[in-house]
Amino acid sequence: MKLIAFAILFLSLNPIFSQNNDITQSLYDTYEKYKEPSLNKRRIKHKQVLGLIEKFKNKNGFIVKKVGESIEGRSLNLVSIGTGETNVFLWSQMHGDEPTATQAIFDIFNFLDSEDFTEQKQAILNNCTLHFLPMLNPDGAEVYQRRNKLGIDINRDALRLQSPEGRTLKRVRDSLDADFGFNLHDQSTYYNAERTEKPATISYLAPAYNYEKDINDVRANAMKVIVFMNDIIQKYAPGQVGRYNDDFEPRAFGDNIQKWGTSAILIESGGYPNDVEKQEIRKLNYVSILSAIYTIANGSYQDIDIKRYDDIPENDRKLFDLKISNATLPLLGKNYIIDVAANRLEVDKDKHNDFWYSSRILEVGDLSTYYGYESFDATGYTIIPGKIYPETQKTIESVQNLDLQFLLKSGYTYVKIGTIDKQKLSSPFPVHLISENYKLPDFKIEIGANPTFLLQKNNAIEYAIINGFLIDLDNFKTAKLLKNAMIYR
C-alpha cells in the first residue's frame, strides 16, 4: 500500500503526467469495453488475426494494405488510421511466441473505432498517422516459437535482410519514414526489476544507434516517451518496470531503426503474478501505448527530462516460479539447510493451442539473493521423497475416486495406472501417474530434476510440492492451482 500511495503522490506532482492523467485513468477504467474478446489466450494464430483485420477494411478512417508475406505465404498487413503529419509505426510479434502486444493492438483498434473519447482521438488522429503491423512472424506464431520458418531470429536480420518478414519491416519503415517506432515484444517472466522481488512486468529500451551509445534528438525523444510510459505503469504496477541494457547490437532492428532516424521504443511484456495468459499485462500495454501516442500527438513529451530515463532500474533475472527457503535435506546421515528454486516450463500440445507444465529444479543452495513468484520459508521442515501408492488403479479416471489429500498426507505422490492412454500427456490430478512397470529413479534434489517432494514437520507431512506447485495439505483447495502433474510410462 505504501508503494501505491508513493506512486500516486509522485505522479500527481509530475506536471507532464498530470496533463494526461485523466485520459490514462479513463482508459484503464473503461478497458473491458474495448478488449477484443476473441483473443484471450497467448497462442493466437494468423487466421484469427487476419479475420479481425478484415473487419476493419470497411471501417471509417481505417486503411488496410497487404505489405508482404511470410516464408509460408501468410499475409503481412499494415493497418493505418489518422491524417496527421507525425507518423507512428507499431509492429508486434516479430517473435512468434510473443503475442501480448498483438492482442493489445486489436484492443486499440476497437477503441479507435468507437464513438468515445472524441476530443482525445481527434487530437491523436489530426496530429498523427498511426500504422500498425500486427504479427510480423505469423509462421512462428503458428507453432508458437520465437524464430521464423527459416529458423532465424528476425530481430537479428536487419543487416542481411534474408527473411521476407525482415525485408517487409525495413521497407515499411522506409516508406513511412516514421517519426516514432514501437517495437513490441514479450520477455521472460523471470526478469525482475533490479535488486527487488518485483517482476519486470514491462521493460523498456531506447536502443543505442552506435557503440558509443550517443544520444541525439531521435534517441532522446524515445527516452522521453519511455519516461512518460514508465510513469503510467508505476501507477498500476508500482516498482514493476525494468530497463534493458543498451549495448549496441548492429544486427538488431531496434538499434538500426534508431540509426535510420525513427525514435525507436522497445516495449517488452514480462510477468505479472497469477497472470499466466498475460491479460493484465495486455491491459497495461493498451493503456500505456495509447497514452504514449496521446503525448506524442500533443507534444507534451518534449518537456520531459531525459535524465529520468536512467532512474528506471535495469532488468535483472533472479525470479523463479517457486522458491523454497531454509529446508532441511537429509543426506548420507547428515542434515543440510538448502534453498530450492523451480520453474514451470511450458510444453506445447500438438496443435500449439495449449500447453502443459514439465517443471524443473533450476537452482539449489543459498538463494537469499533470489526471489519467487511464490515463496515459502521451510524453516523447521524436512524434505522427504514421495512414495508410490500400492494399489494400482485400472484407469486414469478412477484416480478421482481416491482421497488425494489423504494420500499426500500419507506420503504418496505417485499412483500406478493399469492402462494409460498414449494420447494422455499429463496428469490432471495433484499426483503423478505411472505405469505398472515404471521404476522411480533414486530421489535427488538436483538441478534438472522434477520438483516433487514433501515437507514434514514433527513427523507430519504438511506440504507437498508436485511438479513445481506448492500444496498446503491442510488447505487442500490450493491443489486447484496446479495445472497438471506428470505421467511417467
N, C-alpha and C positions, 0 to 999 in steps of 0.2 A: 504493500500500500504506500510506503514511503517513496519508493521509486516512481510510482504512478503520479503521486502528488508533486514530486520534484519535476517530473517531465511536464506536467500541465503548467506548473509555475514558470518553468523555463520557456515554454512555448508562448505563454501569454506575454512574456517580456521581449520576445523576439519580433520586432516590427515587421520583418519580411513575411514571416509565417502568419502573423496576425492578419495581414491583408487578405490572405487566402483561407484563413481558418474556418470561416463559415461554410464555404463550399466543401472543404475537406470533411468536416463533420457531417454535413448533409449527404455527401457521397457515401460515407461509411454507414450512416443510419438507414439509407434507402437502398443499400446494395442488393438485397434479395429481390427487389423489383426488376432488376436488370440482369441478374445472374442467368446465364444460359443453362436451362435445366437439363438439356440433353447431354451435357458434358459434366459428369460428376465423378469420374474415375480418371486416374492418371493415364491409363493405357488407351488413349484415343487413337483413332485411325484416320487416314486421309479421306476415306469415304464419308466419315462424319463431318469432317471439316469442309469438304467440298460441298456437301449438302447444305451446310449453313451459309457458305459463301454464295451459293446460287440464290438464296433468298434475298440477298442484298443487290443483285444485279438490277432489279427494277425498283429499288428503293430511292426515294428522292434524295439527291445530293451525293449518292454513292456511285463510284465508278469502279467496275471490276474488270481487270485485264489479266489474261494469261501471259506470264512473262518468261516462262521456261518450263522444263520438265526434268524430273529426276532420272537417274540411270534406268530405272524400271518403267519409265514412262508416265509417272504420276505428275499431274499438273502443279506448277507453282504459280500462285495467283497474287496479284497486287490489288489491294482494296484501298481506294483513295477517297477522301472527303475533305471539303474546305476550299476556299478561294484565296487564302492569304499568301503573302509573299514568303513567309518563313516555312521552309519545307522540313517536316519532321518525319523521319523514316524509322519504323519499328519492325524488327523481324524476330521471329521466335523459332524455337525447336531446331536450331542448327544441329543440335544433338538429339537423336530420335527419342531418347528416353528422358527428355527434359521438357515436359508439356505444360507446366503450371502457367506460364505466361500466355501460351496459346489459348487456354481456356479464358484467361482474363481479357484477351483481345476481343473475344466474342461478347463478353460482358460489356466491354467498351462500345462495341458496335450497337448493342441493344440500347445503351444509354444515348448514344448519338442519334439513334433513330426515334427516340421518344420525344414527347412534347414537353418534357420537363426541363428545368434549368435553362430556360430560354435565353436569359441575359448572358449567362456564363458560356453557353455553347456558341452564341453569336460572337462573343469576344474571341473564342478559340478559332472558329471557322472563318471569321473575317480576317484574322491576322495570320493564321497558319493554314497550310495544306498538309493533312495527315496522310501518310502512306503506310499501310500495314502489309507485311508479307508473313502470314502465319504458316507455321510448319514448313520450314525450309528443307528439312530432311524427312520427307514422307516415307521413303524406303526404310530408313532406320526406325521410324515410328511404328511401321507395320509389324516389326518383330521386337520392338521395344529395346533397341540397342543404340549406343552412342554414335557409332560410325555409320557411314552410308554403305550402299551396296558394294562399292569398290573396296571397302574396308579401311577407308581413310577418315581421319578427323577433319571435317570440312573447315573447322576453325583453325586449321594449320595449313590451309591451301590457298592463302591469299597471294602467294608469290607464283607458284606453278600454275594455279587455276586448272588443275586436271579434272576436277569434278564439275559436272554441269550445274550442280547446285551452287558451287562457289562462283562460277562464271556468271550465273544469274544475279547473285548478290552484288557482285562487282559492277555489272552492267546497270542494274537498277540504281545503285548508289551514284554512279557517274551520271546517269541520265537525269537524276533529280538534283544533283549537286547539293545534296541535303545539308541543311544548316545543323540539324541535330540528328543523331542516330542512337536508337535504343536497342542494344544487343541483349536479348532476353534469354536467360539460361536458368537451369537448376543446378545446384551444387549438392554435395554430400550433406546428408542430415547430421553428420558427425562433426561438422565445424561448430566451434563456439566463439563467442566474442572474447578476445584475448584476456586471459587471466580471470575469467568469470565462468560460472557454471551455466550461463545462459546460452542457448543455441544461437548461432548466427542465422536468424530466420530470413533476413535479407542481407546480402552483401553487395557492395558497390565497388566500382573501379572506374576512374578516368584514365584509360590506358596511356602509357607513355608512347611518344612517336619517335623517340631515338634513345640510344643507350644512356645519354646524359640526363634523361628524364626532364628535359627542359619544359617550361610552362609558357606557351604562347597564348594568344587570346582564344584560340579554338579549344585548347585543353582547359584553360581557365574557366570557360563557360560551362564545360561539362562538370568541372569540380563544383561550381556554384549551384548547378541544378541538383547535384548529388547531396550537397549540404542541405538544400531545401527538402529533398526527399527524406533524408535522414531525420529531419525534424518531424516530418509527418509520421514516420514509422515509430519514432520514440513515443508518440502519444498513445499508440495502440499496442506496441510490443516493446516496452522500455528496456533498454540495455541489450536488445537482441539484434543489433546491426553490426556487421563486420566490414572490413575494408581489405580488398585484395592487395597483395604485394604488386608494385607497379614496375617490376623489372621488364624491360623491353623484350618482346618476343617478335622478331622480324617476320615470322611466318603467319602470325595471328591476324585475323580480320579486324578485330577491335583496334589494335595498335596501328594498322595500316589505314583504316578509315579515319582515325585521328590525324594521321600523317597526310591523308588526301584532302583534309580541310573540313571534315564533318566533326562536330563536337560529339564524340562517342561516349556513351554512358552504358557501362556494363551493369546489368542487374542480375543477381544470382539468387534464386529461391532455395533456401536451405530447409531447416527443420523447425517444427513447432510442436510442443507437447500434445500428444493424443490427436495428431492431425496426419494420419498415415497417407491419406489421399491429397493432402496439401490444399484443402479447400479454404482454410483460414488464410493461408499464405496467398492463395489466389485472390482473395478479397483485398489483402494488403497491396498486391500488385495493382489491382484495379484502382484503388483509391490513390495510391502514390503516383502512378503513371498519369492518371487524369489530372491530378493536382500539379504535377510537373509540367504537363502540357499547358495548363492554365497559366502558370507563372512564366512560361516561355512566351505565351500569347500576350500577356500584359507587361512583360519586360521586367517584372519585379525582381527576378533572379539576379539582375545585373548589379544590384547593390549589396549582394552577399559577399562577405569577406572570405576569400578562398583559404585563408589560414585555418578556418574551422574544418576544412576537409581533413587535415591531419589529426584532428581531435577524435575522429571516428576510430575506434580500436581496430587493430588488424585482426584478420581471421586467424584462428588457432584451430587445431584439430585434436581436441582432448575430450571428446564426448563419446560415451558408449550408450547403448540401449539400456543396459543393466550393469550396475556396479555393486558388488557385494564387498563390504569392508570388514576387516578385523575378524575374519572367520578362523576357527581352529581347524587345522588339517593334520590328522594323524598320519605319520609316515615312518615306517620301519621302527616302530616302538617309541617314537618321539612326537611331540606336538609342535606345530609351527603356526604362526599367525600370518595369514596372507589375505590379500585382496584379489578378487576375481572379476574381470570385466568381460562382457559378452555382447555381441551384436546379432541382430536378427536379419539374416541375409535372405533376400528375396530370390525365389526360383520361379521363373515364369512357367505357366501351364502351356500346353501345346499351341493354342491359338493366340497366345500373348494377350489375352483379355483379363487375366487374373494371375495370382501368384500364391505360393505357399512359402513358409519360412523353413529354412535349414540353418539353424543358428550355430554359432561357433564361439568358443572362448578366444578372445583376441589378446588378452594380456593377463598376467599373473604376477603378483609381487606387491611392492609398495606403490599403490596407485593414488597416493594422497594428493597429487597434483592434477588428477584427472577427475572427470565428472560423469554422471549418468543421468539420462532422462528419468530413470528410476534408480534410486539408490537405497540400500538397506545396510544399516550398521549391524553386523552379525557378531558383535562382541558377546562372548559367552556361549555362542553357538558352535557346534562341531559339525563339520561336513562329513556326511556318511553316504555311501553309494546306495542306489536303489536296487531292489530285488525283482525277480520275475514271479508274478503271481502263479501259484502252482496249478490252478485249474484252467485248462485250455477251453477257450470259447469257440463255438462252431463257426461263427461268422463275425464280421466287424459289428454288425447291427446289434448282436447280443451283448456287446460291451455296455450298452446304455442301460442294461438291467442291473449292472453291478453298482455297488455303493462305492463310487470312486473316491469320495472323501475318506471313507474308512480305509480303503486300500492304501492311499497315500500316507495316511497317518500310521499305517501298519508297515510302511517302508517299501511298498510295491510301486514301482514306476514303469514296469513293463508287463504287458498282458499277451499271452500266446493266443494265436488265432489259427484254427484248423485250416480254413480256406481264406486266402487273401486275393481279392480280385486284382489282376495285373494293372488295371486302369487306376486303381487307388494309389495316390502318390503320398498322401499324408494322413495322419490320424486326426479325426475331428474331436477327439477326447483329450483330457489333460493327462493322458498316459501314452507311452509309446506302444505300438503294436508290433509283435514279432511273429515270425513263422515258427512252427514247432521245432524245426531243426536249427534255428538261429542260435549261435553261441555268443554270449556277451563278451566283448573284449575286457581285459583287465581294467579296472577302474583307475583313471588318472585325471587329475586336474592339470591339463596342459593345453598350450596354445594349439588350436585347430580341432580340439575335441568338442563334441556337442555338449552344451552346458546343461547337464541333467544330474542333479544330486539333491540331497535332503539336508535340512538344517535341524539339528537336535539340541535340546537344552534340558538338563535334568532328566535324561532318559526318555523324553517325549519329543516326537517329531512335530515341529510347529510350522515349518515352511517347506515347500517343495519348489525346486527350480526345474522346470520342464521345458526343454527346447528354448531356454533363454528367457522364460517368463516366470516371474515370482508369484507363487500362490500361497496366500495365507490360509492355512488349513483350518483355522478356527473361524474364518470368514470366507467360506468356500465360493462365494459369488465372484471373488477375484479370479477364479478359474475361467470365467466367461471372457476375460480379456485375452486369453490365449487363442490365437487364430488357429493353430494346429500343433500337434506333436508329430513325431516321426513314425514311419513304417520301415522296419528292417526285415528283410527276407533272407 
